[in-house]
Every structure is written in C-alpha cells, then in structure tokens.
Amino acid sequence: MTDKADVKFMTGKLRERVSEKYGSLENFARSMGISVNSVEKKLSGGSCFTLREIVKAAELLDIEPENIGGDFF
C-alpha cells in the first residue's frame, strides 16, 4: 500500500511540470477543466486522477505515453 510520503514523492514530478508549463495550479486546473481544489487533492493523495484526467494531463504537460507511469505512479 502507498502511504502519503510516497504519494508526495510521486507527485513531485507532476507539480514541477505544472509549475514549468502553467506557472500555477490555477492555470493548470483551468486547462484541465477541474477546480484548483480538485487538482490539489489529487496531487496530495486525497483523491485519485481518473484515466481520462491522466491522459489529458499528460497531453497538457507534454508527457509522452511511455513516460506516464513514471510521472503518475
């Protein structure tokens, strides 16, 4: 089972990528079509990304399909 420390480590790459590409969680959330609160919960391990959200986020963040596992899991 994954604990919160592992989740924070795994989502660190995503946070960095969001910051680089969008400058803020607000801008990224708007592009994703979900609330900032929802993005924050997903990045902190409070809820999970759906498959559709993973695919969309990967596209928005220019993450190649073969690298999705390393950035999201």
GROMACS elastic network, one bead per residue, 0.5 to 0.9 nm:
[ bonds ]
;  ai    aj funct       b0    kb
    2     5     6  0.81237   500
    2     6     6  0.60248   500
    2     7     6  0.68636   500
    3     6     6  0.54242   500
    3     7     6  0.64292   500
    3     8     6  0.89010   500
    3    45     6  0.87839   500
    4     8     6  0.61640   500
    4     9     6  0.85963   500
    4    44     6  0.76435   500
    4    45     6  0.65271   500
    4    46     6  0.88828   500
    5     8     6  0.52201   500
    5     9     6  0.63182   500
    5    10     6  0.87158   500
    6     9     6  0.50825   500
    6    10     6  0.61310   500
    6    11     6  0.85973   500
    7    10     6  0.50668   500
    7    11     6  0.60449   500
    7    12     6  0.84369   500
    7    43     6  0.78447   500
    7    44     6  0.68473   500
    7    45     6  0.58234   500
    7    73     6  0.84172   500
    8    11     6  0.52457   500
    8    12     6  0.60219   500
    8    43     6  0.73408   500
    8    44     6  0.61549   500
    8    45     6  0.73205   500
    9    12     6  0.52464   500
    9    13     6  0.77995   500
   10    13     6  0.65292   500
   10    14     6  0.78184   500
   10    43     6  0.89087   500
   10    70     6  0.81014   500
   10    71     6  0.67853   500
   10    72     6  0.67207   500
   10    73     6  0.63390   500
   11    14     6  0.50502   500
   11    15     6  0.62402   500
   11    16     6  0.86377   500
   11    42     6  0.87709   500
   11    43     6  0.57145   500
   11    44     6  0.74890   500
   11    45     6  0.84614   500
   11    71     6  0.70933   500
   11    72     6  0.67123   500
   11    73     6  0.81262   500
   12    15     6  0.51168   500
   12    16     6  0.62076   500
   12    17     6  0.85904   500
   12    43     6  0.82255   500
   12    71     6  0.85630   500
   13    16     6  0.51519   500
   13    17     6  0.61509   500
   13    18     6  0.86076   500
   13    70     6  0.87996   500
   13    71     6  0.60247   500
   13    72     6  0.83427   500
   14    17     6  0.50041   500
   14    18     6  0.60321   500
   14    19     6  0.84818   500
   14    43     6  0.78402   500
   14    61     6  0.85721   500
   14    71     6  0.62876   500
   14    72     6  0.73396   500
   15    18     6  0.50782   500
   15    19     6  0.61029   500
   15    20     6  0.85763   500
   15    25     6  0.83008   500
   15    43     6  0.75248   500
   16    19     6  0.51203   500
   16    20     6  0.61505   500
   16    21     6  0.86512   500
   17    20     6  0.50797   500
   17    21     6  0.60754   500
   17    22     6  0.81601   500
   17    61     6  0.65703   500
   18    21     6  0.52995   500
   18    22     6  0.54354   500
   18    23     6  0.67003   500
   18    24     6  0.68349   500
   18    25     6  0.68650   500
   18    27     6  0.88399   500
   18    28     6  0.65699   500
   18    61     6  0.68924   500
   19    22     6  0.54737   500
   19    24     6  0.55660   500
   19    25     6  0.73791   500
   19    28     6  0.86306   500
   20    23     6  0.59076   500
   20    24     6  0.86132   500
   21    24     6  0.85999   500
   21    28     6  0.83549   500
   21    60     6  0.84604   500
   21    61     6  0.66388   500
   21    62     6  0.89551   500
   22    25     6  0.73771   500
   22    26     6  0.84449   500
   22    27     6  0.57452   500
   22    28     6  0.56856   500
   22    61     6  0.86768   500
   23    26     6  0.84917   500
   23    27     6  0.70289   500
   23    28     6  0.80255   500
   24    27     6  0.54436   500
   24    28     6  0.64733   500
   24    29     6  0.86500   500
   25    28     6  0.50259   500
   25    29     6  0.58573   500
   25    30     6  0.84530   500
   25    36     6  0.63082   500
   25    39     6  0.72999   500
   25    40     6  0.77127   500
   26    29     6  0.51499   500
   26    30     6  0.61981   500
   26    31     6  0.87147   500
   26    35     6  0.79349   500
   26    36     6  0.55566   500
   26    39     6  0.87960   500
   27    30     6  0.51954   500
   27    31     6  0.63761   500
   27    32     6  0.87119   500
   27    36     6  0.86325   500
   28    31     6  0.50952   500
   28    32     6  0.61545   500
   28    33     6  0.85849   500
   28    34     6  0.89122   500
   28    36     6  0.81892   500
   28    39     6  0.84521   500
   28    57     6  0.87241   500
   28    60     6  0.84522   500
   29    33     6  0.60192   500
   29    34     6  0.53285   500
   29    35     6  0.56947   500
   29    36     6  0.53158   500
   29    37     6  0.86817   500
   29    38     6  0.81448   500
   29    39     6  0.63085   500
   30    33     6  0.50631   500
   30    34     6  0.63145   500
   30    35     6  0.71156   500
   30    36     6  0.78074   500
   31    34     6  0.79157   500
   31    57     6  0.88937   500
   31    60     6  0.78203   500
   32    35     6  0.84585   500
   32    39     6  0.88954   500
   32    53     6  0.75659   500
   32    56     6  0.70255   500
   32    57     6  0.68731   500
   32    60     6  0.80467   500
   34    37     6  0.83454   500
   34    38     6  0.65091   500
   34    39     6  0.71583   500
   35    38     6  0.51335   500
   35    39     6  0.64662   500
   35    40     6  0.86748   500
   36    39     6  0.50971   500
   36    40     6  0.60942   500
   36    41     6  0.85793   500
   37    40     6  0.50925   500
   37    41     6  0.61615   500
   37    42     6  0.86393   500
   38    41     6  0.51332   500
   38    42     6  0.62219   500
   38    43     6  0.86494   500
   38    47     6  0.79828   500
   39    42     6  0.51196   500
   39    43     6  0.61495   500
   39    44     6  0.85614   500
   39    47     6  0.89702   500
   39    49     6  0.86911   500
   40    43     6  0.51270   500
   40    44     6  0.60592   500
   40    45     6  0.85548   500
   40    46     6  0.82865   500
   41    44     6  0.51410   500
   41    45     6  0.60678   500
   41    47     6  0.55711   500
   41    48     6  0.80106   500
   42    45     6  0.52661   500
   42    46     6  0.57933   500
   42    48     6  0.52795   500
   42    49     6  0.61244   500
   43    46     6  0.76100   500
   43    47     6  0.80528   500
   43    48     6  0.82870   500
   43    49     6  0.87297   500
   44    47     6  0.78074   500
   45    48     6  0.67079   500
   49    52     6  0.79744   500
   49    53     6  0.57338   500
   49    54     6  0.60777   500
   49    72     6  0.87569   500
   50    53     6  0.50612   500
   50    54     6  0.62230   500
   50    55     6  0.86964   500
   51    54     6  0.50776   500
   51    55     6  0.62838   500
   51    56     6  0.86434   500
   52    55     6  0.51646   500
   52    56     6  0.61329   500
   52    57     6  0.84927   500
   53    56     6  0.50483   500
   53    57     6  0.58554   500
   53    58     6  0.83165   500
   54    57     6  0.51553   500
   54    58     6  0.59820   500
   54    59     6  0.85637   500
   54    68     6  0.80336   500
   54    72     6  0.75990   500
   55    58     6  0.51623   500
   55    59     6  0.62882   500
   55    60     6  0.87215   500
   55    65     6  0.83864   500
   55    68     6  0.84698   500
   56    59     6  0.51180   500
   56    60     6  0.61599   500
   56    61     6  0.85227   500
   57    60     6  0.50116   500
   57    61     6  0.59048   500
   57    62     6  0.82794   500
   57    63     6  0.81634   500
   58    61     6  0.51486   500
   58    62     6  0.58079   500
   58    64     6  0.70489   500
   58    65     6  0.74978   500
   58    67     6  0.89907   500
   58    68     6  0.68632   500
   58    71     6  0.89358   500
   59    62     6  0.51363   500
   59    63     6  0.62483   500
   59    64     6  0.78299   500
   59    65     6  0.87483   500
   60    63     6  0.78266   500
   63    66     6  0.82513   500
   63    67     6  0.63049   500
   63    68     6  0.64365   500
   63    71     6  0.81900   500
   64    67     6  0.53080   500
   64    68     6  0.65848   500
   65    68     6  0.53653   500
   65    69     6  0.82613   500
   66    69     6  0.71540   500
   66    70     6  0.84916   500
   67    70     6  0.54348   500
   67    71     6  0.65596   500
   67    72     6  0.87242   500
   68    71     6  0.52879   500
   68    72     6  0.58542   500
   68    73     6  0.77744   500
   69    72     6  0.54166   500
   69    73     6  0.51931   500
   70    73     6  0.58257   500
